[in-house]
Amino acid sequence: MLDRQCSLTAVQLLWVNMIMDTLGALALATEPPTDELMKRSPVGRKGNFISNVMWRNILGQSIYQFVIIWYLQTSGKAVFHLDGQDSDLILNTLIFNSFVFCQVFNEISSRDMEKINVFKGILDNYVFCGVLSCTVLFQIFIIEFLGTFANTYPLTWQQWLASILLGFLGMPIAAAIKLIPVGSR
């Protein structure tokens, strides 16, 4: 793995950065505050900006995504039976697509930092649903039609399914991680 080039190009990294920072923040900022959140005392200037609950979720999801990307990087060609002149490009596209879907499903899991059921009221937040829908539609467009610009290769339906499934698996992992008790600060 150390002798391989980076799997993500500058354009792909820019898109992932937009999903995670701009669009993700927009989607999550439109979530109404819960009653429990409104009852908490405010965090002072010297308080931790990132709570133990956030650290737990960030570390858990980071480890999961690292393992998935590392596994694809080291074993993806064998797992997906990729050979031929486009095998590196296809593998890098699979890695990119899987990483994007990890972010999409992580956004859903991040709607509530402590509750398992993150789907409650999801359809009531039109901005959140719109941002996620646009993200997925644009991801399809990037993979299937912007190959030269984005350095991607059109994927088969099986490869799409695998990418989406790898992203989705982050949700039950996020739910399991939320069961790990941590202190409030």
Steps between C-alpha positions, in 0.01 A plus 500: 500500500785739569621490140159589355389848403220678681164347409319835496575781255481872575153526341376203703645643822333833424164324457543301822598820680185671369282209616654482845549869570262721306208276410529285812504805725202647315305176530575447868456867594138483387421230755280648772646480852366223721333566835795334676744734327300807597500390866880474516701783645706695247867419452721780629803650331734256667274202438583230251362570154509129418334288768591145598191380312625672185850357544354151542297533180780661301757238603263210437401619155859592411626154591222335298565715194876455526462121510262500201721723286815313601335166419386624160844647433682178587251231396247674276638368172473141619159548665346661191698286251655805338768445241592666177616846407217686679519302825676777694251762381203276583640423845565868570144579387367232735703644787379852423137389468513295820657791687230740380224261606669461838462879535136495385400235752714662769303822450182305572656336808618841619147642518506401866824438685350272764178344372494180298190590296629776276212462255234652726372813325754478217238560231381814680833670430476587132839669488674194646323266256569738211870528578539122530302442179708755307820349639403151382378621159816701442713204610328284238563771242868529597560125477300427188550812286796708621764230468761709322455804724465311829731210410226242555381194312133398462419227751289189453180467704678247722781746569244772576319267737825410676596868538160591642500197731847586634375851574178372656688261731628807680147555635468183712859555609410857603199363690721247681754770581224712655448219752851553640464713813714812529510780752303814427808719454 
